[in-house]
């Protein structure tokens, strides 16, 4: 019971922090002996393999992990047992064989240690010998993204997207086992099948990760068109005799940061992630001054900030172009909602423009967990339509129409650093 509670809680945390996805869980038999064999890029791997499986998986894990606070207790609750790396450990092997002979599931990492750079280390034949002696099938498992999340060179994990895929079981032929079970070449051939199953998904992922690292370390992006929206908002405010100095100060500080990022700030994953976050934050900070410019009393700014942050999580691990296209469209819908407010004021106008655009966008582009975002945005739009009452339904339609126009614009115009190119 305690293990299942811990597993459920960790699964929820991992889904949030690592946008964890699973594929092929049905390949792990619900009963009977089975060996679940995966690559080993991080300390997280035993938990990653165990979380979506209803039955308990008993792990052969590095003995030093049991000395790590909290992790050691979790491993024991998960049924892990220690093995000394770098030497033959007959006690661990006998315990693993006992698990299989009892009809239970055994988790094992045939590399006998974490990878140092991402690709798999040479595989030991112990997994094959366990399968030969027990008759258990081997389910290869590919873990991708965990090396970036928690490599051996880093003390603590970082949020990264992780996927785990369980492959179809490798079932050894009983006749061949009886003839060649003690043959070292046969055991190595079994491990080659395991390696090929894992690497079919692992190697393309590692290549993609390498490309991402090159992008993160490359030059900063030039100023994008939506990063100029705060300056345009200042001009709009100045033309209507609003508090332009407030918007001018925000836009000026934003522009100084952008130029510093292009010319001075060392580039990397954090620098680029921060760049993506700054403009939406600046937009929200500009909202009260824009509302004052058009004499609009916007209520519940904090709920708009919260819903915007939640929507952004949908795109945290999404395709870069989908994510930047969403930022471009949502900021355009937000800023132009104040233009609509001149003739059709509504206390939730910016809320409606943002939420309804996000709803249309996620339904059309389908990012990760899009259905959750769509459900939340539908509910949120319904609430902000209902709260002011029927008298403001007609003005609200203008904001809904605005979001539709922006969504069409984002769909028709090719994404680039500068708007204006047709698809």
C-alpha positions, 0 to 999 in steps of 0.5 A: 500500500505504501509503495503504491501511494509513493508511486502514484505521488511520484508519477504525478510529480514526474509528469509535471517536472519532466513531462513524463510520457510512457509508451508500450506498457502493455508489453509487460505481462501482468503475471509471471516471470519477466525481465525488464531490461533498460538503458541506464542514463540516470539515477531516476531510471528504476523509478521511471521504469516502475511508475506506470506498471501495476505490478511490483518490479524488483530491481538489482540496483547499485548498492551505494544508492541505498545510502542516499537519503530518501532515495534509498528508502524509496528503492527498498519500498520498491523492492530493490536489492543491492549489487556491487558494481565492478565485481561479480556478485553471486548473492545479487545474481542468486537473488535475481534468479530467485525473484524470477523463479517465484514468478515475479518481475525483475528490473535490470540494467545490463550496462551494470552502471550509468552511462557516462555520455548518453549512448549505452555502455557494453552490455553484460550477459547476466541478463541473458543467463537469467532469461536462460535459467528462468525461461522468463521473457526479456522486455527491453526498455528505452529511456530517453531524456533522462541523461539530460535530466540527471547525468552522472556529472550533475548533483541534482536533476533538472526539468527535462522531457523524459519518455519511456518506451517498453518494447515487445518481449524477447522470448527465447526458443526453448530448443535453442536454449537447451542446445546452446544455453551455456554458449557464450556466443548465444548469450551475447546474441541475446544481448545484441537483440536487447541492445538493438531494441533499445537503441532503435529509439535511443540513438535518434533521441540522442542525435536530437538532443545533440542538435538541441544542445548546439541550438542552445549554445548558438547565437541568441535570436535577433529581436522577434516581432512580438518582442517589439509589442511593448514598444508599440504599446507605448506608442499606442498609450502616447497617442491616447494620452495615457500613462506612457512613461510607465509603458515606456520604462517597461519597454525600455528595460525590456529592450535593454535586456534583449540587446544584452542577450544578443550582444553580451549574455553567454548563451545556453539553455537557461539564457534561452529559456529566460528569453522566452519568458521575459516578453510574456511577463513584460506584457502582463506588467504592461496591462494595468497601464494599457487598461488605464489608457483606454479607461478600462477597469480590468478585474482579477489580473492575478487570475489572468497571470495564473491561467497564462502560466498554466497554458504556458506549461502545455508548450514547455516541452513542445515543438519550438515553432509551436511554442513561439507561434503560441507566444506570438499569437497570445501576445497579439490577442492580449495587446489588441484586446485593449484596442477593442476595449476603446469601443467595447469595454469589458472587465474581462476583455483581455482574459477572454481574448487570451483564453479563447485564442489559447483554446482555438490554438491548442485544439488546432495544433495539439501540443502535449496534454492539449486536451487538459489545456482546452478543458481549462480554457473552455471552463475559464472562458465560460466563467468570465462570460458568466460573471459579468452577466447577460448585459455584457455578452455583446461586448464579449463577442468582440473579444471572442471574434478577435481571438478567432481573427488572431488564430487565423492570422497565426495559421496563415502567416508563416512563423519566423522571427518577423511576421508577414510571410505567407505559408 
